[in-house]
Amino acid sequence: DHHVNYGPGSGLQDRVAFVQNDPSQYDASIRLADLQVSDTGTYQCRVKKNTVAVHEVIVTVQEKPAVPQCWIEGELIWGSSIILRCFSR
């Protein structure tokens, strides 16, 4: 029907659009801009021409890791051992 159903409260209205201007030309692909962790979920494509075809895609958006905090344990003496520790939230 040439429209995207966003679902209530999804926040997708300004970030989803068809890739092609006219989806009736056999390409109903959509582009989801500015991905966010909250966009993780199951998306369904329902195309209706003579019959209805449905396909679901699971999208998982992961957060970019935080900058690690790193430090040295032990003394910096030639020939001795040290431990390099790193931690990231």
N, CA and C of each residue as an Amber inpcrd file, in Angstrom:
protein
   267
   0.8150000  -1.2070000   0.0000000   0.0000000   0.0000000   0.0000000
   0.8560000   1.2680000   0.0000000   2.1170000   1.1450000  -0.3150000
   3.0300000   2.2820000  -0.4520000   3.2330000   3.0700000   0.8350000
   3.1750000   2.4110000   1.9770000   3.4310000   3.1220000   3.2300000
   4.1680000   2.2100000   4.2080000   4.8150000   2.8280000   5.1730000
   5.5280000   2.1140000   6.2280000   4.7140000   2.2500000   7.5020000
   4.4440000   1.1260000   8.1690000   3.7450000   1.1450000   9.4460000
   4.8020000   1.1190000  10.5400000   4.9280000   2.1880000  11.2800000
   6.0110000   2.3550000  12.2460000   5.7450000   1.6900000  13.5840000
   4.5210000   1.4740000  13.9370000   4.2020000   0.9620000  15.2660000
   4.1350000   2.1160000  16.2510000   3.3440000   1.9610000  17.3010000
   3.1610000   3.0670000  18.2520000   4.4200000   3.3250000  19.0830000
   4.7760000   4.5860000  19.2040000   5.8820000   4.9890000  20.0690000
   7.2500000   4.4740000  19.6630000   7.4350000   4.1160000  18.4050000
   8.7150000   3.5280000  17.9790000   9.7970000   4.5730000  17.7300000
   9.4170000   5.8140000  17.4420000  10.4010000   6.8480000  17.1520000
  11.0620000   6.6920000  15.7960000  10.4580000   5.9160000  14.8950000
  11.0550000   5.6500000  13.5870000  10.5520000   6.5780000  12.4810000
   9.5300000   7.3670000  12.7330000   8.8700000   8.1500000  11.6870000
   9.8330000   8.9800000  10.8470000  10.8240000   9.6030000  11.4640000
  11.7270000  10.4810000  10.7220000  12.9720000   9.7580000  10.2150000
  13.0970000   8.4420000  10.4980000  14.3320000   7.7420000  10.1540000
  14.1460000   6.5850000   9.1840000  12.9100000   6.2970000   8.7770000
  12.6500000   5.1820000   7.8640000  12.0800000   5.7100000   6.5580000
  12.6020000   5.1780000   5.4430000  12.0840000   5.5670000   4.1290000
  12.3120000   4.4190000   3.1520000  11.4890000   4.3590000   2.1270000
  11.7220000   3.3800000   1.0650000  13.0050000   3.7290000   0.3310000
  13.7630000   2.7170000  -0.0760000  14.9940000   2.9380000  -0.8340000
  14.6520000   3.4800000  -2.2200000  13.6500000   2.9030000  -2.8590000
  13.1810000   3.3760000  -4.1630000  11.9550000   4.2620000  -3.9470000
  11.7960000   5.2750000  -4.7680000  10.6500000   6.1750000  -4.6210000
   9.3160000   5.4610000  -4.7940000   9.2780000   4.4670000  -5.6930000
   8.0290000   3.7660000  -5.9730000   8.1920000   2.2800000  -5.6410000
   7.7520000   1.8520000  -4.4510000   7.9300000   0.4610000  -4.0660000
   7.1350000  -0.5240000  -4.9160000   6.1920000  -0.0460000  -5.7150000
   5.4320000  -0.9570000  -6.5710000   6.2670000  -1.4810000  -7.7390000
   7.4710000  -0.9440000  -7.9040000   8.3640000  -1.4080000  -8.9680000
   9.2450000  -2.5640000  -8.4880000   8.7010000  -3.4050000  -7.6220000
   9.3160000  -4.6580000  -7.1610000  10.4820000  -4.4770000  -6.1980000
  10.6450000  -3.3210000  -5.5940000  11.6560000  -3.1510000  -4.5550000
  11.0340000  -2.3450000  -3.4190000  10.6420000  -3.0580000  -2.3750000
  10.0240000  -2.4000000  -1.2160000  11.0260000  -2.2970000  -0.0700000
  12.3240000  -2.2760000  -0.3980000  13.3610000  -2.1600000   0.6250000
  13.2240000  -0.8350000   1.3540000  13.5680000  -0.8670000   2.6500000
  13.5470000   0.3670000   3.4340000  14.9420000   0.6480000   3.9630000
  15.1890000   1.9010000   4.2590000  16.4610000   2.3240000   4.8590000
  16.1410000   2.8610000   6.2440000  16.8680000   2.3640000   7.2410000
  16.7060000   2.8260000   8.6190000  17.9370000   3.6380000   8.9670000
  17.7590000   4.9470000   9.1310000  18.8740000   5.8650000   9.3650000
  19.1400000   6.0380000  10.8560000  20.3470000   6.4240000  11.1790000
  20.7410000   6.7720000  12.5460000  20.3520000   5.6760000  13.5310000
  20.8930000   4.4560000  13.2990000  20.5600000   3.3130000  14.1560000
  20.8170000   3.6030000  15.6280000  19.9400000   3.0820000  16.4610000
  20.0560000   3.2260000  17.9010000  19.8360000   1.8640000  18.5390000
  20.3680000   1.6630000  19.7270000  20.2090000   0.3880000  20.4230000
  18.7280000   0.0410000  20.5630000  17.8980000   1.0390000  20.7560000
  16.4560000   0.7990000  20.9150000  15.7890000   0.3060000  19.6320000
  16.4990000   0.3560000  18.4970000  15.9570000  -0.1540000  17.2340000
  16.0460000  -1.6740000  17.1420000  16.7170000  -2.3060000  18.0910000
  16.8070000  -3.7600000  18.1040000  15.4020000  -4.3470000  18.1530000
  15.1480000  -5.3290000  17.2900000  13.8280000  -5.9540000  17.2880000
  13.5960000  -6.7420000  16.0250000  12.3880000  -7.2270000  15.8710000
  11.9860000  -7.9780000  14.6850000  11.2130000  -7.0490000  13.7670000
  11.6620000  -6.9690000  12.5330000  11.0120000  -6.1290000  11.5280000
  10.3420000  -7.0390000  10.5100000   9.1770000  -6.6270000  10.0640000
   8.4190000  -7.4440000   9.1270000   8.1750000  -6.6720000   7.8400000
   8.4450000  -7.3450000   6.7300000   8.1540000  -6.7770000   5.4140000
   6.9670000  -7.5420000   4.8450000   5.9210000  -6.8040000   4.5350000
   4.7210000  -7.4200000   3.9800000   4.4570000  -6.7670000   2.6270000
   4.5830000  -7.5580000   1.5780000   4.4010000  -7.0510000   0.2190000
   3.1480000  -7.6910000  -0.3650000   2.2930000  -6.8420000  -0.8980000
   1.0340000  -7.3200000  -1.4620000   0.9650000  -6.8930000  -2.9240000
   1.0070000  -7.8510000  -3.8200000   0.7820000  -7.5760000  -5.2380000
  -0.4680000  -8.3770000  -5.6100000  -0.2920000  -9.5500000  -6.1650000
  -1.4490000 -10.4240000  -6.3980000  -1.7300000 -11.2710000  -5.1580000
  -0.6670000 -11.6070000  -4.4560000  -0.7740000 -12.3350000  -3.1910000
   0.0160000 -11.5560000  -2.1460000  -0.0220000 -12.0200000  -0.9150000
   0.7140000 -11.3560000   0.1600000   1.9290000 -12.2080000   0.5110000
   3.0940000 -11.5710000   0.5320000   4.3280000 -12.2370000   0.9500000
   4.8410000 -11.5230000   2.1950000   5.2470000 -12.2980000   3.1950000
   5.7120000 -11.7320000   4.4600000   7.0830000 -12.3050000   4.7730000
   7.9870000 -11.4280000   5.2060000   9.3230000 -11.8620000   5.6180000
   9.7110000 -11.0710000   6.8550000  10.2670000 -11.7770000   7.8440000
  10.7060000 -11.1060000   9.0630000  12.2220000 -11.1120000   9.1510000
  12.7730000 -10.0170000   9.6500000  14.2140000  -9.8660000   9.8350000
  14.4540000  -9.4280000  11.2670000  15.3970000 -10.0920000  11.9380000
  15.7640000  -9.6980000  13.2950000  16.9770000  -8.7870000  13.2010000
  16.8440000  -7.5970000  13.7540000  17.9250000  -6.6090000  13.7370000
  18.4270000  -6.4360000  15.1670000  19.7430000  -6.5680000  15.3410000
  20.3620000  -6.3640000  16.6490000  21.3640000  -5.2300000  16.5260000
  21.1340000  -4.1590000  17.2560000  22.0300000  -3.0070000  17.2480000
  22.8030000  -3.0320000  18.5610000  24.1270000  -3.0940000  18.4500000
  24.9500000  -3.1390000  19.6500000  25.5800000  -1.7730000  19.8880000
  25.8080000  -1.4910000  21.1470000  26.4290000  -0.2210000  21.5020000
  27.9090000  -0.2450000  21.1800000  28.4240000   0.9180000  20.8320000
  29.8520000   1.0780000  20.6510000  30.4890000   0.9600000  22.0280000
  31.5700000   0.1730000  22.1600000  32.1650000   0.0350000  23.4930000
  32.7190000   1.3590000  23.9990000  32.7040000   1.4950000  25.3080000
  33.2590000   2.6860000  25.9350000  34.7790000   2.6730000  25.7930000
  35.3710000   3.8190000  25.9010000  36.8340000   3.9210000  25.8500000
  37.4010000   3.1510000  27.0380000  38.3420000   2.2330000  26.7920000
  38.8580000   1.4380000  27.9030000  39.7350000   2.2680000  28.8410000
  39.7400000   1.8560000  30.0900000  40.6430000   2.4220000  31.0810000
  41.7710000   1.4170000  31.2450000  43.0030000   1.8410000  31.0650000
  44.1450000   0.9350000  31.1190000  45.1720000   1.4410000  32.1260000
  45.8850000   0.5030000  32.7460000  46.9280000   0.8490000  33.7060000
  47.9480000  -0.2740000  33.7980000  49.0580000   0.0300000  34.4080000
  50.1660000  -0.9110000  34.5720000  50.2610000  -1.3210000  36.0290000
  50.4430000  -2.6160000  36.2640000  50.7060000  -3.1090000  37.6070000
  52.1310000  -3.6650000  37.6220000  52.9240000  -3.1870000  38.5170000
  54.3180000  -3.6030000  38.6200000  55.2240000  -2.4260000  38.3270000
  56.4910000  -2.6130000  38.6050000  57.4710000  -1.5510000  38.3780000
  58.0870000  -1.6820000  36.9970000  58.2800000  -0.5330000  36.3610000
  58.9130000  -0.5070000  35.0420000  60.4320000  -0.5670000  35.2160000
  60.9310000  -1.7410000  35.4150000  62.3710000  -1.9560000  35.5740000
  62.8040000  -2.9260000  34.4860000  63.8940000  -2.5960000  33.8090000
  64.4020000  -3.4310000  32.7170000  64.5570000  -4.8730000  33.2040000
  63.9360000  -5.8040000  32.4700000  64.0470000  -7.2190000  32.7830000
  62.9900000  -7.7280000  33.7490000  62.1970000  -6.8440000  34.3580000
  61.1570000  -7.3090000  35.2810000  59.8450000  -7.5150000  34.5300000
  58.8770000  -8.1000000  35.1940000  57.5610000  -8.3460000  34.5930000
  56.5670000  -7.2940000  35.0600000  55.6420000  -6.9700000  34.1760000
  54.5400000  -6.0720000  34.5300000  53.2470000  -6.6950000  34.0290000
  52.1450000  -6.1920000  34.5180000  50.8250000  -6.6110000  34.0470000
  50.1410000  -5.3840000  33.4700000  49.6270000  -5.5160000  32.2610000
  48.8440000  -4.4370000  31.6240000  47.3730000  -4.7920000  31.8120000
  46.6360000  -3.9560000  32.4650000  45.2190000  -4.2060000  32.7230000
  44.3630000  -3.1890000  31.9620000  43.2800000  -3.6740000  31.4130000
  42.3160000  -2.8000000  30.7340000  40.9150000  -3.1940000  31.1350000
  40.0410000  -2.2020000  31.2140000  38.6620000  -2.4180000  31.6230000
  37.7800000  -1.4940000  30.7900000  36.6400000  -2.0190000  30.3570000
  35.6900000  -1.2070000  29.6180000  34.2860000  -1.5420000  30.0920000
  33.4550000  -0.5370000  30.2510000  32.0610000  -0.7800000  30.6680000
  31.2500000  -1.2590000  29.4900000
